[in-house]
Amino acid sequence: MLAVARADPGVAAAGSRLLFPDGTIQSAGLMLAYGLPYPLSVIPRGYRKPASETPPSGPVRAVTGACLLVRAAAFRAAGGFDEGFENATRTSTSASGSARWAARSSSSLRAW
């Protein structure tokens, strides 16, 4: 993630491919879906597919807070984490705050 961020100064935040113990994809970036079952749903790209089917690296709408690299200047410009934000799964402030930060940031996000 660091090499990619260094190579592209337009990247504000980067996330990595996360795998379950069985080798399937937990997350390779996040997509946002509007409609059912909720007004806004966050869907991991490649969820439960074999690691060999990981979507290509590149721009995504959001990355998970579980493994996140954020450019310090972009983080400060966006106002940091919103500690008042709480998502439906009750994840840690850092992870849920990062989703809020990503939504507020005008810089690009990438998954690797």
C-alpha positions, 0 to 999 in steps of 0.5 A, a space after each residue: 500500500 505504501 509503494 502505491 501511495 508513494 507512486 500516486 500523490 492523488 491517492 488519499 487512502 489505500 486499503 488492502 485485500 483481506 482474506 478469510 482463513 479459508 483463503 476466500 476474499 473478505 474485502 478488496 475494496 468496498 462498493 456502495 449500493 443504493 436500494 434494498 435491503 437498506 437505503 445505502 449498503 456497503 458491499 465488499 468487492 469479491 466477497 467470498 470468492 477465491 483469492 485467485 479471483 481478486 478484482 484488479 487493484 484500482 479506485 474504489 468508493 471506500 476501503 475498510 478500516 481493518 487495514 487502512 493507509 491514509 495520507 496524513 495531509 488528506 486525513 487532517 484536511 478531512 477533519 480526522 475521524 468522526 468519533 460520533 459516527 456509529 455504524 450498524 455493526 458497532 465496529 470500533 470508532 476507528 473503523 466506523 470513523 474511517 467510513 465516515 472520513 472516506 465519505 467526506 474526503 474528496 480525494 481518491 481511494 484505492 484498494 490493493 
